[in-house]
Amino acid sequence: MNPTQANIATALDLPGYLVGGAMLLIVMIFHGVLLLQIAKRYEVKTYLDLAEKKYPAVALCFYASVFCLFLTHIAEILIWGIALFVLKLIPGLGQSILFSGSTYTAMGFMNDILPDGWKMLAVIIAFSGMFSFAWTASVMISMTKNFRQAYTKLHMKKLNISSEIIDRFE
């Protein structure tokens, strides 16, 4: 590549788009696989717990699942941070992880420290965070159905409402 082509590629942030697009795909596949595993296990476990009238176990499973969702996002920040460090875009691993977290969460508490030609990567990291948070929120909303049902049935039980009525509640 001659110097003019290199300057055009840098000016257009082509390396950022190419690497960012590939990394976005990797992060979203990672997110989807983990999200589906967490949701599937939650649904099956809480369905069985509801059937066995183990209402506190549903709540415990809900909070454990939410914590696993949180860990999924932390892992994605680490993936982005390690990629930035391995590509030598940010010199320190800690700094690259912190930059990834700042960008992924769209909090933006760090300056843009990416080199020229890679600036668009920050926007792509932010998009991956927004997509992931939205996807996680939709899963959490679906998880609240069993959680709310268990909570209400437990409350009805504490109010000494007959088992016959509690069992009809869906």
C-alpha positions as a Python dict, from the first residue, in 0.01 Angstrom:
ca = {
    (1, 'M'): (0, 0, 0),
    (2, 'N'): (146, 335, -98),
    (3, 'P'): (142, 632, 144),
    (4, 'T'): (-162, 792, -22),
    (5, 'Q'): (-366, 471, 12),
    (6, 'A'): (-253, 434, 374),
    (7, 'N'): (-360, 793, 450),
    (8, 'I'): (-702, 735, 291),
    (9, 'A'): (-750, 412, 487),
    (10, 'T'): (-651, 589, 808),
    (11, 'A'): (-868, 892, 734),
    (12, 'L'): (-1171, 669, 668),
    (13, 'D'): (-1099, 454, 977),
    (14, 'L'): (-1107, 142, 759),
    (15, 'P'): (-906, -67, 1006),
    (16, 'G'): (-1152, 31, 1280),
    (17, 'Y'): (-1451, -71, 1069),
    (18, 'L'): (-1300, -404, 965),
    (19, 'V'): (-1174, -515, 1305),
    (20, 'G'): (-1474, -359, 1479),
    (21, 'G'): (-1721, -542, 1256),
    (22, 'A'): (-1549, -876, 1316),
    (23, 'M'): (-1525, -816, 1691),
    (24, 'L'): (-1889, -702, 1707),
    (25, 'L'): (-1992, -1031, 1548),
    (26, 'I'): (-1779, -1232, 1792),
    (27, 'V'): (-1909, -1041, 2095),
    (28, 'M'): (-2273, -1070, 1987),
    (29, 'I'): (-2243, -1445, 1923),
    (30, 'F'): (-2076, -1485, 2263),
    (31, 'H'): (-2353, -1278, 2422),
    (32, 'G'): (-2629, -1472, 2247),
    (33, 'V'): (-2492, -1812, 2343),
    (34, 'L'): (-2453, -1719, 2710),
    (35, 'L'): (-2785, -1536, 2726),
    (36, 'L'): (-2973, -1832, 2582),
    (37, 'Q'): (-2800, -2072, 2823),
    (38, 'I'): (-2884, -1857, 3124),
    (39, 'A'): (-3246, -1802, 3012),
    (40, 'K'): (-3300, -2170, 2929),
    (41, 'R'): (-3168, -2289, 3262),
    (42, 'Y'): (-3371, -2025, 3446),
    (43, 'E'): (-3695, -2118, 3270),
    (44, 'V'): (-3657, -2492, 3330),
    (45, 'K'): (-3545, -2456, 3693),
    (46, 'T'): (-3815, -2207, 3788),
    (47, 'Y'): (-4086, -2404, 3607),
    (48, 'L'): (-3996, -2708, 3818),
    (49, 'D'): (-3970, -2501, 4136),
    (50, 'L'): (-4312, -2348, 4073),
    (51, 'A'): (-4460, -2693, 4014),
    (52, 'E'): (-4309, -2815, 4342),
    (53, 'K'): (-4422, -2496, 4521),
    (54, 'K'): (-4065, -2398, 4606),
    (55, 'Y'): (-4132, -2027, 4574),
    (56, 'P'): (-3819, -1896, 4752),
    (57, 'A'): (-3606, -2110, 4519),
    (58, 'V'): (-3753, -1920, 4221),
    (59, 'A'): (-3639, -1590, 4371),
    (60, 'L'): (-3292, -1728, 4440),
    (61, 'C'): (-3269, -1857, 4083),
    (62, 'F'): (-3382, -1518, 3948),
    (63, 'Y'): (-3115, -1325, 4138),
    (64, 'A'): (-2846, -1580, 4049),
    (65, 'S'): (-2945, -1553, 3682),
    (66, 'V'): (-2932, -1172, 3692),
    (67, 'F'): (-2582, -1197, 3841),
    (68, 'C'): (-2482, -1432, 3558),
    (69, 'L'): (-2615, -1178, 3308),
    (70, 'F'): (-2399, -913, 3476),
    (71, 'L'): (-2094, -1140, 3448),
    (72, 'T'): (-2168, -1185, 3078),
    (73, 'H'): (-2133, -811, 3026),
    (74, 'I'): (-1812, -802, 3229),
    (75, 'A'): (-1674, -1083, 3011),
    (76, 'E'): (-1761, -886, 2698),
    (77, 'I'): (-1580, -580, 2829),
    (78, 'L'): (-1278, -804, 2894),
    (79, 'I'): (-1297, -945, 2541),
    (80, 'W'): (-1292, -595, 2393),
    (81, 'G'): (-1015, -484, 2629),
    (82, 'I'): (-794, -784, 2552),
    (83, 'A'): (-849, -730, 2178),
    (84, 'L'): (-742, -365, 2206),
    (85, 'F'): (-432, -469, 2399),
    (86, 'V'): (-339, -759, 2166),
    (87, 'L'): (-377, -530, 1863),
    (88, 'K'): (-145, -284, 2042),
    (89, 'L'): (-402, -6, 2011),
    (90, 'I'): (-375, 77, 2382),
    (91, 'P'): (-45, 7, 2558),
    (92, 'G'): (-160, -127, 2896),
    (93, 'L'): (-404, -413, 2953),
    (94, 'G'): (-568, -237, 3247),
    (95, 'Q'): (-609, 81, 3049),
    (96, 'S'): (-752, -106, 2750),
    (97, 'I'): (-1007, -286, 2970),
    (98, 'L'): (-1104, 40, 3139),
    (99, 'F'): (-1142, 211, 2801),
    (100, 'S'): (-1354, -80, 2677),
    (101, 'G'): (-1576, -59, 2984),
    (102, 'S'): (-1615, 316, 2950),
    (103, 'T'): (-1708, 279, 2584),
    (104, 'Y'): (-1918, -40, 2610),
    (105, 'T'): (-2138, 114, 2877),
    (106, 'A'): (-2148, 445, 2682),
    (107, 'M'): (-2051, 626, 3002),
    (108, 'G'): (-1755, 784, 2829),
    (109, 'F'): (-1555, 871, 3138),
    (110, 'M'): (-1227, 825, 2946),
    (111, 'N'): (-1085, 1027, 2658),
    (112, 'D'): (-1065, 863, 2318),
    (113, 'I'): (-713, 721, 2328),
    (114, 'L'): (-733, 510, 2013),
    (115, 'P'): (-479, 591, 1740),
    (116, 'D'): (-578, 748, 1407),
    (117, 'G'): (-743, 499, 1178),
    (118, 'W'): (-909, 324, 1474),
    (119, 'K'): (-1137, 595, 1616),
    (120, 'M'): (-1455, 432, 1479),
    (121, 'L'): (-1379, 128, 1692),
    (122, 'A'): (-1499, 321, 1999),
    (123, 'V'): (-1839, 372, 1835),
    (124, 'I'): (-1862, 3, 1744),
    (125, 'I'): (-1775, -98, 2102),
    (126, 'A'): (-2052, 133, 2224),
    (127, 'F'): (-2299, -22, 1977),
    (128, 'S'): (-2208, -369, 2100),
    (129, 'G'): (-2283, -259, 2455),
    (130, 'M'): (-2616, -100, 2359),
    (131, 'F'): (-2722, -410, 2161),
    (132, 'S'): (-2615, -639, 2446),
    (133, 'F'): (-2789, -435, 2716),
    (134, 'A'): (-3111, -424, 2513),
    (135, 'W'): (-3100, -799, 2454),
    (136, 'T'): (-3030, -863, 2821),
    (137, 'A'): (-3318, -636, 2924),
    (138, 'S'): (-3560, -830, 2705),
    (139, 'V'): (-3449, -1157, 2864),
    (140, 'M'): (-3480, -1013, 3215),
    (141, 'I'): (-3833, -894, 3137),
    (142, 'S'): (-3931, -1245, 3028),
    (143, 'M'): (-3771, -1387, 3344),
    (144, 'T'): (-3985, -1170, 3570),
    (145, 'K'): (-4302, -1367, 3484),
    (146, 'N'): (-4201, -1674, 3690),
    (147, 'F'): (-4040, -1455, 3956),
    (148, 'R'): (-4357, -1249, 3999),
    (149, 'Q'): (-4575, -1559, 4001),
    (150, 'A'): (-4364, -1719, 4276),
    (151, 'Y'): (-4360, -1396, 4478),
    (152, 'T'): (-4738, -1358, 4456),
    (153, 'K'): (-4803, -1723, 4545),
    (154, 'L'): (-4567, -1698, 4842),
    (155, 'H'): (-4745, -1382, 4957),
    (156, 'M'): (-5086, -1550, 4916),
    (157, 'K'): (-4960, -1841, 5125),
    (158, 'K'): (-4847, -1602, 5401),
    (159, 'L'): (-5197, -1449, 5396),
    (160, 'N'): (-5339, -1798, 5462),
    (161, 'I'): (-5527, -1808, 5133),
    (162, 'S'): (-5635, -2161, 5053),
    (163, 'S'): (-5408, -2380, 4839),
    (164, 'E'): (-5696, -2431, 4600),
    (165, 'I'): (-5703, -2059, 4513),
    (166, 'I'): (-5323, -2025, 4507),
    (167, 'D'): (-5293, -2315, 4262),
    (168, 'R'): (-5536, -2146, 4021),
    (169, 'F'): (-5326, -1829, 4010),
    (170, 'E'): (-5116, -1806, 3694),
}
